[in-house]
């Protein structure tokens, strides 16, 4: 690290929750045709604490559908992928809906390499009324979200241990 350059803060860890299912398929588009919800594109980078991109980092995503329901029998809205050589990831899905006491969120597990620790976190949408009352909400994992004509585009950069 060069002199005077500040280290990036690690992405905040947020509990896994009860709906994680190991063994998700490798894919960038995780919504099956007909899945309820508005189209959501989530993209960003995986970086180390010095701001360097992490190539081939593993990311595993899962979330509820547009009705607030998880697929607990199959792998709809579940999938893993690897970053490209510049640390970028790209996920195509639908926007999750809040449920029970939870604000809308996307779960993620991220690991820089096989020998690195796994970050487990949840990404939240800004401006959601339930963010205030959700006991698991983490302000540090708010995504940047832009409204598009027929979808939303969200961005979030993960900072992980290597």
Secondary structure by P-SEA (a helix, b strand, c coil): ccccbbbbccccccccccccccccccccccccccccccbbbbbbbbbccccccccbbbbbbbbbccccccccccccccccccccccbbbbbbbcbbbbcccccccccbbbbccccbbbbbbbbbbcccccccccccccccccccccccccbbbbbbbbbbcc
